[in-house]
Amino acid sequence: MERCGWAGPEQLYIDYHDTEWGVPERDSRALWEMLVLESFQAGLSWITILRKRENFRAAFAGFNPQIIATWGEREVQRLLENPGIIRHRGKIEAAIRNARAWQEIERTQGFQRFLWRYVEGHPVQNAWTSSAEIPAFTPLSIQISKDLKKAGFGFCGPTTVYAFMQAVGMVNDHIVTCPRHSELA
């Protein structure tokens, strides 16, 4: 058995693959954190985000959407000056808007229920034999992206949403030769 080809060679990447990626996440706040991180990843490699994740957590108040929803231009400027994170105004402003959108969904139905209903509460079990088979997005990630945008979210296109779905275990996209595939099936 061999792990997914993207997992490595850096130990940080291997650890993420072996312990986090694809594990079903049901905590609304943790789901929001991952969606924000995936939005910052757009156009970059995931290892870049992993290396900066603790900096992001410190800069973004532990990814507490209740706090971030209150932020304005002063906090945007502070974040733009922080070399420990990705300093992209559009992504920073989207994270603040996304916190506000998260609050509304959390209040009305629960963010985790909102997301997990798309897969009827259970991870989609794919059976890819190679990483080349795994799509960048799917009809479902297109629909979730549209619904998130309608709810006020930004920087959550279909590719970002599919990467998010993989990360939080809404889909099991470990290749079948990876030990994690059967462990998460």
N, C-alpha and C positions, 0 to 999 in steps of 0.2 A: 504494500500500500504506500502511496506517495501523496503528500499534501498538495494542495492547489499550487500551481506553478508560480503564481504571483506572490506567494508568501515567502519572502526572503530576498536577499540573503541576510539582511539585517535582523538581529534578534528581536528588536522592537516589532518588526513586521510579523515575524514568526509567532511571537507571543500573542499579538493581536488576532492573528488567524486562528491560533490554537485555543484561545480562551474566550474571545468576544464575537468575532465575525460570524454572523448567522445564528447566534443564540437568540431565541425569541425574547424580545424585551417588551414588558407590559407596563412599565412605569411611565406615566405621561410626561413627567419632567425629563427623564432620561431619553425618551423618544424625541422630545423637542431639542435637547442638546445635540443628539446625533443628526437631526435634520439641519440644524444650524451649522454643524461642522461639515456636513456634506455640501452645504451651499458655499461655504468658504473654499472647499476643495475644487469647485468648478474651475476647470482650466489648469489645474495643478495635479500633482501626484498625491495619492493618499498618504504616503510616507511623510510628505511635507507637513500634513496636518497632524499626523501622529507625533512627530517630533515637537510640535508646538502645542499639543493638546493641553498640557498643564498650564502653559502661558495663557491660552484661551480661557481656561477655567478661572484663573486668577483675574484676568482682565474683564471677564463677563460675569462677575459676581457668582461664581459657581454654577453658571447657567441657570440662575433662578429667574424664570420669565416674569415673575411678579415684580421683581426689582427692575429688570431690564425694560419692562413696559413703561416705566416712568421716566426713562432717559430721554434726553434731548440733545441739542447741538453741542453743549459743553462736553458731554460724554463721548459724542462722536469725535470731537477734536482730540480728546484724551486718547481714544483708541487709535486714531490716525497717527499719533506720535509714539505708539508702543511698538518697538521693533521686535517684540516677541510673538506677535501675531501677524496675520495677513492684513496689511493696511490698505483696504479697498473700500472707499466711501460707500459705494453702492451696496456691498455685502454687509457692511456695518449697519447702515440704515435699514436694510432689509431685516437684519436680526432683531432690531428694535421693533419694527412693524410686525414681524413674525411673533414676537412676544405678546403683543397686543392681540393679534389674531388667535394665538394659542389660548389666551385668557378667555376669549369668547367661546371657543369650542370647548374648552375645559369646563366652563361654567354651564353650558347648555347640554353637553352630552358626554364629556370626557374625551380628551384627546386620544387616549389609547383605544377607546371604543370606536371613535371616528375612523381611525386608521385600520384597526383589525377587522372591522366589518367587511372591508374589501376582499378579505381572504376567508371570510366566514369564521374568523377566530383561530384558524389553523394555518401554519406555514404551507405554502405551495411547495410540493416536493418535486423538484426537477431531477433529471437523471442525465446530466451532461457528462460526456466521456472526455472532453477536453475543454480548456478555457476558451478556445476559438468558437465553440458552439454557443457560448453564453451571450445573450443579446445585450446591447447597451441600454435598451428600453423596451417596453412591451405595451400592448394596448392598455393593460391595467395601470401601468405607471403613467401613461398619458392621461387616463381618466383621473387618477389621484392628483396629478399635477394640476389639471384644470380645476378640480374641486378645491385644492389648497389655494390656488390663485383667486378663485371666487370668494373664498373666506378671508382674503386679505394678505396671504403669504406672498413673498417674493423670492427670487433666486431658487425656484423649486421646479425647474423644467423636468421633462420626462426622464432624462438620463440621470439627473441628480436624484430624483425620486426613486428610480430603480436601484441605484447604488445604496440609497437609504434603506430600501426594502430588503436588500441583501444583508446589509450590516445589522439590521435589527431583527433578522430572522423571519420576516414575512414571507420570504422565499428561501429555500435551501438550494443555494447555487454552488455548494462545494461539489467538485467533480466526483464521480462515483468511486474513483480510486483513492480519494482522500479519506482517511479514517473519520474525519469530522462529518462526512456525509451521512454515514450510517448512525453515528452518535446523535445526530440532530434529526434523523428521520422519524 
